[in-house]
Amino acid sequence: MAQQIGKGSLIAGALAAISASVCCVGPLALLALGVSGTWVGSLTVMQAYRPLFIGLTLLFLGLALHKLYLAPQVCATDTTCANARTITRQRIVFWVVTGLLLGLLAVPWLAPLFY
């Protein structure tokens, strides 16, 4: 089984980013799908917790960055984590996920431009 460097941090960062943007992305997505009602307005109750989730997102992304770039890797020569291509792919996935998460966190500031 291949060792996944920073996988848990990326998953935790993604969950925290989704939680941080649920107050704004959720109602916008429901309205785009045609779902309406007075209860859609109550989905903004999570807005009070948004700074906490933004902090958690940045913390977990920082942990993944640390594991991928700063922490020394201890691998046996025959394992997949010693392969340079594997580490390169993990770093590419990290930057793609980081871009998506930062875009997701920016939705509440960008959403008023669209409606």
N, C-alpha and C positions, 0 to 999 in steps of 0.2 A: 504494500500500500504506500502510495506516495505521501511524503510529509508535506502538509499544506502550511506554509509559513504565513502567519497573520490572518488565516481564514476566519477564526473566531472573532477577531477584532473587526474585520470587514463586515461580517454578518451583524454583529452588535451595533456597529456604526450605521448600517442600513436601517435596522429596526429603530434606532434612536432618531434618525432623520425622518423616517416615515411618521413616527410619533410627533415630531416637531412640526411637521407640515400638515397633519391631519385636520387641524382647525381651519385651514384655508383651502387645501387641495380637495378635501372630502366634499364640502358643499359645492365647490366649483365643478368637480367631476359629476356629482349627482345632477346638478342643473344642466350640464352638457348632455347628460343621458336622458333628460326630460323628466326627471323625478323632481317634484316640487312639493311644497307643503310647509306649514309653519314649523315643523320639527327640524327642518334643514337648518334653520337659523340657530337652533340650540346646539348644533355641532361645534360652535365656536367656543364652547366652554373649556376646551383644552388649551386655548390661547394663553392662559395664565401659566401653564407649564412649559410653554415653548422655549424660554431661555434655558431651562434645565435640560431639555432634550437637545438643544443646539450644543450646549456644553458637553453632553455625553457623546454626541456625534463627533465633535472635534477631538475629544479625548480618545475615543476608540480608533479614529483615523490616525492619530498621533502614535498610538501603540502599534498599529499595523506598519506605519512608516518606520518606526524604530526597529521592529522585527525584520523588515525587509532590507533596510539600508544600514543601520547602525550596529545592531547586535551581531557579534561574530557567530557564524554558522558552524556547528559541529556535525559533520556528516562523514560516514564511512565512504570510501572511494567507490564502492559498488552500488550505492543507493541513488535514487533519483534526485534527491536534494543536492547532490554534488554536481549534477548536470547543469551547465550554464544556461542551456535553453529553458529548463524548467524555471529557474530563478527569473530569467528574462520574461517569461510568460506571466509569472506571478506578479511581477512589477507592472507589466502592461495592464493586467486585470485590476491591480490596485489603482492605477491612475484613471482608468475608465470608470470604475466604481466611485472614486473620489469626485470626478467631474459630475457624474450623475447625482451624487448626494449633495454636492454644493449647489447644483441647479435646483434640486428639490427644496433645499433650504431657502433658496432665493425666490421661490414661487410667491410667497406672501407679499414680497415687495414688488414683484413684476406683475402680479395678477391685476392690480388696478389699471394697468395699461391696456388690458384686453376687454374689460367690461366696465 
